[in-house]
Amino acid sequence: MKNILTIIAVLFSTTFIFSQKTVNASDIMRDIKNGKTIEYSNTIIKGELDFTFMDKALPKLPKRRKWWNNGGSNTIEKQISNKIVFKNCTFKDDVLAYIPHEDSGYTFIANFESITVFKNCNFEQKAMFKYSDFERDADFSGSKFNSDTTFKYAKFDRGISFKNTYFDEPATFKYSDFNEFVSFENSVFNETATFKYTEFNDGVSFNNVKFKEDLNLKYTKVTGEFDITNMEVSYDINSKYTDINGKSFSKYLLKSRR
């Protein structure tokens, strides 16, 4: 009986893999440009998905010295107004909402004005959301980040979830700003996790989170719920100047254990 169940499970997973369709990132970018709602499920996305549209913007920009000397900025922001929904999708190449272009000196950033969902997705390469502003609800729950990823300086204005996520490489949320409650419940950080200077303005849950290396909470500020039930940290916790509802991390631990 056990062998039969195993065979059925293998057949089911194989069927699921072959049922996934494949689309090119360039087709998605074309639809974004044309103002279409982006909704994909059980899809493999091939090619670099660049939300900043750097290649389109770069040729139109002035040379940096002339531009910057006259008070211009080297940061170019792209506003994505489309609803973006990816569920059970695999990104074979980079997903970029942040690109520092060395040759020109410009930095390209994408902000998301509508609902943004990357739920149960698999990022095989880079996932860069540094400086991105998520103005509506966002959801990265159940996703797996296999390579470089950053949400440094990202701002989440509305609801956001990182439940059940997996970060294989070092993950940074340094200087990120969460205006509403965020949960990382049941997530795994395989390498160092950095929340230095991060602000949780309506609480955060690290319930049952596994930090397999260091956890950096230096200068982190939490207002509201701070759930660390069953949280595990394999190496060091840097909690210097951490502020949890006006208390230090160590004082919070003492209070929570009483």
SULSULVEN-V17377 format. One record per pair of residues at least 12 apart in sequence whose ideal C-beta (glycine too) atoms are under 7 Angstrom apart, sorted by the first residue. I is the first residue (numbers start at 1). J is the second residue. D is the distance in Angstrom with one decimal. If there is no record, write none. Layout:
{{I,J,D} {I,J,D}}
This chain:
{{19,42,6.4} {20,42,5.0} {20,43,6.2} {20,44,5.4} {21,43,5.4} {22,44,4.5} {22,46,6.2} {23,40,7.0} {23,43,5.8} {23,45,5.9} {24,46,5.8} {24,47,5.2} {25,45,5.5} {25,46,6.6} {25,47,3.6} {25,48,5.9} {25,49,4.1} {25,93,6.9} {26,47,5.8} {28,45,6.9} {28,49,6.3} {29,49,7.0} {29,50,6.8} {32,80,6.5} {32,82,5.3} {35,82,6.6} {36,82,6.6} {37,82,6.0} {37,83,4.7} {38,82,5.5} {38,83,6.8} {38,84,4.9} {38,85,6.5} {39,85,4.4} {40,86,5.3} {40,89,5.5} {41,87,4.3} {41,88,5.5} {41,89,7.0} {42,88,5.0} {43,89,4.8} {44,90,4.9} {44,92,6.4} {45,89,6.1} {45,90,7.0} {45,91,5.0} {45,92,6.6} {46,92,5.0} {46,93,6.6} {47,93,5.5} {48,93,4.9} {48,94,4.9} {48,96,6.7} {49,91,6.6} {49,95,4.8} {49,96,6.9} {50,96,4.9} {51,78,6.6} {51,80,5.8} {51,96,6.5} {51,97,4.5} {51,110,3.6} {52,78,5.1} {52,96,6.3} {52,97,6.4} {52,99,5.5} {52,108,3.8} {52,109,6.3} {52,110,4.8} {53,78,5.5} {54,99,5.2} {54,101,6.5} {54,108,4.5} {57,76,5.7} {57,108,6.8} {58,101,7.0} {58,104,6.3} {61,76,7.0} {61,106,6.3} {64,104,6.3} {64,105,4.4} {64,106,6.9} {74,105,5.7} {74,106,5.3} {74,107,6.1} {75,107,5.0} {75,109,6.3} {76,106,5.6} {76,108,5.1} {77,109,5.0} {77,111,6.0} {78,110,4.7} {79,111,5.4} {79,113,5.8} {80,110,5.6} {80,111,6.6} {80,112,5.1} {80,113,6.4} {81,113,4.7} {81,114,6.1} {82,114,6.2} {83,114,4.5} {83,115,5.1} {84,112,6.5} {84,114,7.0} {84,116,4.8} {84,117,6.7} {85,117,4.4} {86,117,6.4} {86,118,5.1} {86,121,5.4} {87,117,6.7} {87,119,4.8} {87,120,6.0} {88,120,4.9} {89,121,4.8} {90,122,4.4} {90,124,6.7} {91,121,6.7} {91,122,6.9} {91,123,5.1} {91,124,6.2} {91,125,7.0} {92,124,5.5} {93,125,5.3} {94,125,4.8} {94,126,4.3} {95,123,6.1} {95,126,6.9} {95,127,4.9} {96,126,6.9} {96,128,5.1} {97,109,6.8} {97,110,3.9} {97,128,6.2} {97,129,4.8} {97,132,4.7} {98,128,4.4} {98,129,6.4} {98,130,4.0} {98,131,5.9} {98,132,6.8} {109,131,4.7} {109,132,6.5} {110,132,6.0} {111,132,5.8} {111,133,4.3} {112,132,6.5} {112,134,5.0} {112,135,6.6} {113,135,5.0} {113,136,6.9} {114,136,5.4} {115,136,4.9} {115,137,5.3} {116,134,5.7} {116,138,4.5} {117,139,4.7} {118,140,5.1} {118,143,5.5} {119,139,5.2} {119,141,5.6} {119,142,5.8} {119,143,6.9} {120,142,3.9} {120,143,6.3} {121,143,4.5} {122,144,5.0} {123,143,6.8} {123,144,6.8} {123,145,5.0} {123,146,6.1} {123,147,7.0} {123,149,7.0} {124,146,5.3} {124,147,6.9} {125,147,5.1} {126,147,5.5} {126,148,4.8} {127,145,5.4} {127,149,4.4} {128,150,5.7} {129,150,6.7} {129,151,5.1} {129,154,5.4} {130,150,4.8} {130,152,4.7} {130,153,5.8} {130,154,6.8} {131,153,4.6} {131,154,6.8} {132,154,5.0} {133,155,4.7} {133,157,7.0} {134,155,6.9} {134,156,5.0} {134,157,6.4} {134,160,6.8} {135,157,5.0} {136,158,5.3} {137,158,4.9} {137,159,4.4} {138,156,6.1} {138,160,4.7} {139,161,5.1} {140,161,6.9} {140,162,5.3} {140,165,6.0} {141,161,4.4} {141,162,6.4} {141,163,4.3} {141,164,5.7} {141,165,6.6} {142,164,4.6} {142,165,6.8} {143,165,5.3} {144,166,4.5} {145,166,6.8} {145,167,4.9} {145,168,6.4} {145,171,6.9} {146,168,4.9} {147,169,5.8} {148,169,5.7} {149,167,6.4} {149,169,6.7} {149,171,5.7} {150,172,5.2} {151,173,5.0} {151,176,5.3} {152,172,5.0} {152,173,6.9} {152,174,4.8} {152,175,5.9} {152,176,6.6} {153,175,4.7} {153,176,6.5} {154,176,4.7} {155,177,4.6} {156,177,6.9} {156,178,5.0} {156,179,6.3} {156,182,6.9} {157,179,5.3} {158,180,5.9} {159,180,5.2} {160,178,6.4} {160,180,6.8} {160,182,5.0} {161,182,6.9} {161,183,5.7} {162,182,6.5} {162,183,6.8} {162,184,4.8} {162,187,6.1} {163,183,5.1} {163,184,6.9} {163,185,4.8} {163,186,6.2} {163,187,6.9} {164,186,4.8} {164,187,6.3} {165,187,4.6} {166,187,6.9} {166,188,4.9} {167,189,4.9} {167,190,6.2} {168,190,5.0} {169,191,5.8} {170,191,4.6} {170,192,4.7} {171,189,5.7} {171,193,5.3} {172,194,4.2} {173,194,6.6} {173,195,5.1} {173,198,5.2} {174,194,5.1} {174,196,4.7} {174,197,5.8} {174,198,6.7} {175,197,4.7} {175,198,6.8} {176,198,5.1} {177,199,5.0} {178,199,6.8} {178,200,5.0} {178,201,6.2} {178,204,6.9} {179,201,5.2} {179,202,6.6} {180,202,4.9} {181,202,4.7} {181,203,4.6} {181,224,6.8} {181,225,6.9} {182,200,6.7} {182,204,5.4} {183,205,4.2} {184,205,6.4} {184,206,5.4} {184,209,5.3} {185,205,5.1} {185,207,4.5} {185,208,6.0} {185,209,7.0} {186,208,5.0} {187,209,5.0} {188,210,4.7} {189,211,4.9} {189,212,6.4} {190,212,5.2} {191,213,5.1} {192,213,4.9} {192,214,4.6} {192,216,6.9} {193,211,5.5} {193,215,5.4} {193,216,6.9} {194,216,4.4} {195,216,6.3} {195,217,5.4} {195,220,5.1} {196,216,5.0} {196,218,4.7} {196,219,5.8} {196,220,6.8} {197,219,4.7} {197,220,7.0} {198,220,5.1} {199,221,4.9} {200,222,4.6} {200,223,6.8} {201,223,5.4} {202,223,6.9} {202,224,4.9} {203,224,3.2} {203,225,3.4} {203,226,6.7} {204,222,6.1} {204,226,6.3} {205,227,4.1} {206,227,6.5} {206,228,5.0} {206,231,4.7} {207,227,4.9} {207,229,4.8} {207,230,6.4} {208,229,7.0} {208,230,4.5} {209,231,5.2} {210,232,5.1} {211,232,6.6} {211,233,4.4} {211,234,6.5} {212,234,5.0} {213,234,6.0} {213,235,5.1} {214,235,4.8} {214,236,5.0} {215,233,4.9} {215,237,4.9} {216,238,4.7} {217,237,6.5} {217,238,6.3} {217,239,4.8} {217,242,4.8} {217,249,6.4} {218,238,4.8} {218,240,4.9} {218,241,6.2} {218,242,6.9} {219,241,4.8} {220,242,4.9} {221,243,4.6} {222,243,6.9} {222,244,4.6} {222,245,6.6} {223,245,6.3} {226,244,5.1} {226,252,6.7}}
